[in-house]
Amino acid sequence: MIDAGDPAVADEAVIGWVHGLPVASAALDTYIAELAAGPVGIRLGIGNGPDMLARLDSSKADGFRTWGAKALLVDSLLRAEAARLGISDPTSPAGWLVRLEAAGELSYQTPTEAETRAYYSTNLHLFQLREARRVRHVLVSDRESALHLRGIALDGAALARLAGDASLDQGSRSRGGEIGWVERGHLAGPLEEAIFAAELNRVTGPVASAFGWHLIVVEAVRQGRTRTFGECRKEIQVQLAEYRRRRSWLVWLDQLMAEAVRVPEGAEHPLFRGFPGSPHRH
């Protein structure tokens, strides 16, 4: 394989330059062969081999090669920047963010109070708490066993003890049958209906499901409501800040592409500096 950054490669044998170092056409051939040998080639149905692009019509082959050139130029740039910044895993977004922030190369604004309130107001559907019940249960294989236990379990405490001894639900058994909050729509059929019809702190059942027979007790009730801005404020600020932080990485990369990548004269995309190709026309 010809090194993508070999300065000895002649200009006519390159697809572009990254930080002034040429990226060889031969490197693109190898890169495309590697892509074609993997999921990309399988999806396109072209496989591997020297005639792989010949299996496509000329426009698709040209488009695939142009796409490959873009990907190789970006890969070459990111490898060079990862080496400069000391990033051991260039595929890790978190690694890039940490290193770029430490180097003072990322710039983004912390969301203001007004922006946080605006996001809350326009996305109220994200802050709905649906009606829910906190549930404890015992699961057994047959109705007769459930009826037997029902005669023993007179309250939630007794049901919790039975769950630790007899429940088939291994996930909740060690917690005395506690399965936590169940919202409307989480379960289907008679079990959900029984949960939302049950009296508070009263053992109910047996109720059949696809898993067996249940005895249940509802230990707390939460009415459906919209969370207040005060409850959501910190959460929204963290989400908006993280979005801007990650977006700033894309802005950094766009600027770097424009500054550090060059393609042969006449081959640059008219809208995106540093990228080869031409815009689609319909």
Secondary structure, 3 states (H helix, E strand, C coil): CCCCCCCCCCHHHEEEEECCEEEEHHHHHHHHHHHHCCHHHHHHCCCCCCCHHHHCCHHHHHHHHHHHHHHHHHHHHHHHHHHHHCCCCCCCHHHHHHHHHHCCCCCCCCCCHHHHHHHHHHCHHHHEECCEEEEEEEEECCHHHHHHHHHHCCCHHHHHHHHHHHCCCHHHHCCCCEEEEEECCCCCCHHHHHHHHCCECCCEEEEEECCEEEEEEEEEEECCEECCHHHHHHHHHHHHHHHHHHHHHHHHHHHHHHHHEECCCCCECCCCCCCECCCCCC
